[in-house]
Amino acid sequence: MKNLAENNRPEEESAIRILLAEDNAENQFLMKSILEDFGYAVDVAGNGLDAIEALEKNEYSLVFMDCMMPKMD
């Protein structure tokens, strides 16, 4: 029996790229693991400035952002 993540993988796994902007290491690990299990490419930014830099350098389909980030909210 397939798990939920296997049943819901996008057709083209590399087509959807997500930026996870989160300063808490445990939350980073959890969210990144879940999203990668669904087949998404995930980049992690540990503070607001790194998130802005990542957005300037890369194109993302979706951004998950913590509301209270170090260096820049």
MODELLER restraints for C-alpha pairs under 7 A, 6 or more apart:
rsr = mdl.restraints
at = mdl.atoms
rsr.add(forms.Gaussian(group=physical.xy_distance, feature=features.Distance(at['CA:5:A'], at['CA:37:A']), mean=5.83, stdev=0.5))
rsr.add(forms.Gaussian(group=physical.xy_distance, feature=features.Distance(at['CA:5:A'], at['CA:38:A']), mean=4.75, stdev=0.5))
rsr.add(forms.Gaussian(group=physical.xy_distance, feature=features.Distance(at['CA:6:A'], at['CA:38:A']), mean=6.64, stdev=0.5))
rsr.add(forms.Gaussian(group=physical.xy_distance, feature=features.Distance(at['CA:8:A'], at['CA:38:A']), mean=6.48, stdev=0.5))
rsr.add(forms.Gaussian(group=physical.xy_distance, feature=features.Distance(at['CA:9:A'], at['CA:38:A']), mean=5.06, stdev=0.5))
rsr.add(forms.Gaussian(group=physical.xy_distance, feature=features.Distance(at['CA:9:A'], at['CA:39:A']), mean=5.49, stdev=0.5))
rsr.add(forms.Gaussian(group=physical.xy_distance, feature=features.Distance(at['CA:10:A'], at['CA:39:A']), mean=6.67, stdev=0.5))
rsr.add(forms.Gaussian(group=physical.xy_distance, feature=features.Distance(at['CA:13:A'], at['CA:39:A']), mean=5.22, stdev=0.5))
rsr.add(forms.Gaussian(group=physical.xy_distance, feature=features.Distance(at['CA:13:A'], at['CA:40:A']), mean=5.86, stdev=0.5))
rsr.add(forms.Gaussian(group=physical.xy_distance, feature=features.Distance(at['CA:14:A'], at['CA:40:A']), mean=6.61, stdev=0.5))
rsr.add(forms.Gaussian(group=physical.xy_distance, feature=features.Distance(at['CA:14:A'], at['CA:41:A']), mean=6.13, stdev=0.5))
rsr.add(forms.Gaussian(group=physical.xy_distance, feature=features.Distance(at['CA:16:A'], at['CA:40:A']), mean=5.74, stdev=0.5))
rsr.add(forms.Gaussian(group=physical.xy_distance, feature=features.Distance(at['CA:16:A'], at['CA:41:A']), mean=6.43, stdev=0.5))
rsr.add(forms.Gaussian(group=physical.xy_distance, feature=features.Distance(at['CA:16:A'], at['CA:61:A']), mean=5.79, stdev=0.5))
rsr.add(forms.Gaussian(group=physical.xy_distance, feature=features.Distance(at['CA:17:A'], at['CA:40:A']), mean=6.06, stdev=0.5))
rsr.add(forms.Gaussian(group=physical.xy_distance, feature=features.Distance(at['CA:17:A'], at['CA:41:A']), mean=4.73, stdev=0.5))
rsr.add(forms.Gaussian(group=physical.xy_distance, feature=features.Distance(at['CA:17:A'], at['CA:42:A']), mean=5.90, stdev=0.5))
rsr.add(forms.Gaussian(group=physical.xy_distance, feature=features.Distance(at['CA:17:A'], at['CA:60:A']), mean=5.14, stdev=0.5))
rsr.add(forms.Gaussian(group=physical.xy_distance, feature=features.Distance(at['CA:17:A'], at['CA:61:A']), mean=5.53, stdev=0.5))
rsr.add(forms.Gaussian(group=physical.xy_distance, feature=features.Distance(at['CA:17:A'], at['CA:62:A']), mean=6.96, stdev=0.5))
rsr.add(forms.Gaussian(group=physical.xy_distance, feature=features.Distance(at['CA:18:A'], at['CA:40:A']), mean=7.00, stdev=0.5))
rsr.add(forms.Gaussian(group=physical.xy_distance, feature=features.Distance(at['CA:18:A'], at['CA:41:A']), mean=6.13, stdev=0.5))
rsr.add(forms.Gaussian(group=physical.xy_distance, feature=features.Distance(at['CA:18:A'], at['CA:42:A']), mean=4.86, stdev=0.5))
rsr.add(forms.Gaussian(group=physical.xy_distance, feature=features.Distance(at['CA:18:A'], at['CA:43:A']), mean=6.33, stdev=0.5))
rsr.add(forms.Gaussian(group=physical.xy_distance, feature=features.Distance(at['CA:18:A'], at['CA:60:A']), mean=5.50, stdev=0.5))
rsr.add(forms.Gaussian(group=physical.xy_distance, feature=features.Distance(at['CA:18:A'], at['CA:61:A']), mean=5.94, stdev=0.5))
rsr.add(forms.Gaussian(group=physical.xy_distance, feature=features.Distance(at['CA:18:A'], at['CA:62:A']), mean=4.99, stdev=0.5))
rsr.add(forms.Gaussian(group=physical.xy_distance, feature=features.Distance(at['CA:18:A'], at['CA:63:A']), mean=5.70, stdev=0.5))
rsr.add(forms.Gaussian(group=physical.xy_distance, feature=features.Distance(at['CA:19:A'], at['CA:42:A']), mean=5.84, stdev=0.5))
rsr.add(forms.Gaussian(group=physical.xy_distance, feature=features.Distance(at['CA:19:A'], at['CA:43:A']), mean=4.92, stdev=0.5))
rsr.add(forms.Gaussian(group=physical.xy_distance, feature=features.Distance(at['CA:19:A'], at['CA:44:A']), mean=5.91, stdev=0.5))
rsr.add(forms.Gaussian(group=physical.xy_distance, feature=features.Distance(at['CA:19:A'], at['CA:60:A']), mean=6.49, stdev=0.5))
rsr.add(forms.Gaussian(group=physical.xy_distance, feature=features.Distance(at['CA:19:A'], at['CA:62:A']), mean=6.48, stdev=0.5))
rsr.add(forms.Gaussian(group=physical.xy_distance, feature=features.Distance(at['CA:19:A'], at['CA:63:A']), mean=4.72, stdev=0.5))
rsr.add(forms.Gaussian(group=physical.xy_distance, feature=features.Distance(at['CA:19:A'], at['CA:64:A']), mean=6.25, stdev=0.5))
rsr.add(forms.Gaussian(group=physical.xy_distance, feature=features.Distance(at['CA:20:A'], at['CA:42:A']), mean=6.84, stdev=0.5))
rsr.add(forms.Gaussian(group=physical.xy_distance, feature=features.Distance(at['CA:20:A'], at['CA:43:A']), mean=6.06, stdev=0.5))
rsr.add(forms.Gaussian(group=physical.xy_distance, feature=features.Distance(at['CA:20:A'], at['CA:44:A']), mean=4.77, stdev=0.5))
rsr.add(forms.Gaussian(group=physical.xy_distance, feature=features.Distance(at['CA:20:A'], at['CA:45:A']), mean=6.19, stdev=0.5))
rsr.add(forms.Gaussian(group=physical.xy_distance, feature=features.Distance(at['CA:20:A'], at['CA:63:A']), mean=5.97, stdev=0.5))
rsr.add(forms.Gaussian(group=physical.xy_distance, feature=features.Distance(at['CA:20:A'], at['CA:64:A']), mean=4.90, stdev=0.5))
rsr.add(forms.Gaussian(group=physical.xy_distance, feature=features.Distance(at['CA:20:A'], at['CA:65:A']), mean=6.12, stdev=0.5))
rsr.add(forms.Gaussian(group=physical.xy_distance, feature=features.Distance(at['CA:21:A'], at['CA:44:A']), mean=5.86, stdev=0.5))
rsr.add(forms.Gaussian(group=physical.xy_distance, feature=features.Distance(at['CA:21:A'], at['CA:45:A']), mean=4.68, stdev=0.5))
rsr.add(forms.Gaussian(group=physical.xy_distance, feature=features.Distance(at['CA:21:A'], at['CA:46:A']), mean=6.03, stdev=0.5))
rsr.add(forms.Gaussian(group=physical.xy_distance, feature=features.Distance(at['CA:21:A'], at['CA:47:A']), mean=6.67, stdev=0.5))
rsr.add(forms.Gaussian(group=physical.xy_distance, feature=features.Distance(at['CA:21:A'], at['CA:51:A']), mean=5.96, stdev=0.5))
rsr.add(forms.Gaussian(group=physical.xy_distance, feature=features.Distance(at['CA:21:A'], at['CA:64:A']), mean=6.00, stdev=0.5))
rsr.add(forms.Gaussian(group=physical.xy_distance, feature=features.Distance(at['CA:21:A'], at['CA:65:A']), mean=4.56, stdev=0.5))
rsr.add(forms.Gaussian(group=physical.xy_distance, feature=features.Distance(at['CA:21:A'], at['CA:66:A']), mean=6.06, stdev=0.5))
rsr.add(forms.Gaussian(group=physical.xy_distance, feature=features.Distance(at['CA:22:A'], at['CA:28:A']), mean=6.08, stdev=0.5))
rsr.add(forms.Gaussian(group=physical.xy_distance, feature=features.Distance(at['CA:22:A'], at['CA:45:A']), mean=6.31, stdev=0.5))
rsr.add(forms.Gaussian(group=physical.xy_distance, feature=features.Distance(at['CA:22:A'], at['CA:46:A']), mean=5.34, stdev=0.5))
rsr.add(forms.Gaussian(group=physical.xy_distance, feature=features.Distance(at['CA:22:A'], at['CA:47:A']), mean=6.70, stdev=0.5))
rsr.add(forms.Gaussian(group=physical.xy_distance, feature=features.Distance(at['CA:22:A'], at['CA:65:A']), mean=6.25, stdev=0.5))
rsr.add(forms.Gaussian(group=physical.xy_distance, feature=features.Distance(at['CA:22:A'], at['CA:66:A']), mean=5.36, stdev=0.5))
rsr.add(forms.Gaussian(group=physical.xy_distance, feature=features.Distance(at['CA:23:A'], at['CA:46:A']), mean=4.45, stdev=0.5))
rsr.add(forms.Gaussian(group=physical.xy_distance, feature=features.Distance(at['CA:23:A'], at['CA:47:A']), mean=5.78, stdev=0.5))
rsr.add(forms.Gaussian(group=physical.xy_distance, feature=features.Distance(at['CA:23:A'], at['CA:69:A']), mean=6.44, stdev=0.5))
rsr.add(forms.Gaussian(group=physical.xy_distance, feature=features.Distance(at['CA:32:A'], at['CA:42:A']), mean=6.38, stdev=0.5))
rsr.add(forms.Gaussian(group=physical.xy_distance, feature=features.Distance(at['CA:36:A'], at['CA:42:A']), mean=6.82, stdev=0.5))
rsr.add(forms.Gaussian(group=physical.xy_distance, feature=features.Distance(at['CA:45:A'], at['CA:51:A']), mean=5.12, stdev=0.5))
rsr.add(forms.Gaussian(group=physical.xy_distance, feature=features.Distance(at['CA:47:A'], at['CA:69:A']), mean=5.45, stdev=0.5))
rsr.add(forms.Gaussian(group=physical.xy_distance, feature=features.Distance(at['CA:47:A'], at['CA:70:A']), mean=5.15, stdev=0.5))
rsr.add(forms.Gaussian(group=physical.xy_distance, feature=features.Distance(at['CA:47:A'], at['CA:71:A']), mean=6.23, stdev=0.5))
rsr.add(forms.Gaussian(group=physical.xy_distance, feature=features.Distance(at['CA:47:A'], at['CA:72:A']), mean=6.97, stdev=0.5))
rsr.add(forms.Gaussian(group=physical.xy_distance, feature=features.Distance(at['CA:48:A'], at['CA:69:A']), mean=5.52, stdev=0.5))
rsr.add(forms.Gaussian(group=physical.xy_distance, feature=features.Distance(at['CA:48:A'], at['CA:70:A']), mean=6.22, stdev=0.5))
rsr.add(forms.Gaussian(group=physical.xy_distance, feature=features.Distance(at['CA:48:A'], at['CA:71:A']), mean=5.88, stdev=0.5))
rsr.add(forms.Gaussian(group=physical.xy_distance, feature=features.Distance(at['CA:48:A'], at['CA:72:A']), mean=4.55, stdev=0.5))
rsr.add(forms.Gaussian(group=physical.xy_distance, feature=features.Distance(at['CA:48:A'], at['CA:73:A']), mean=6.00, stdev=0.5))
rsr.add(forms.Gaussian(group=physical.xy_distance, feature=features.Distance(at['CA:49:A'], at['CA:71:A']), mean=6.33, stdev=0.5))
rsr.add(forms.Gaussian(group=physical.xy_distance, feature=features.Distance(at['CA:49:A'], at['CA:72:A']), mean=6.04, stdev=0.5))
rsr.add(forms.Gaussian(group=physical.xy_distance, feature=features.Distance(at['CA:67:A'], at['CA:73:A']), mean=6.32, stdev=0.5))
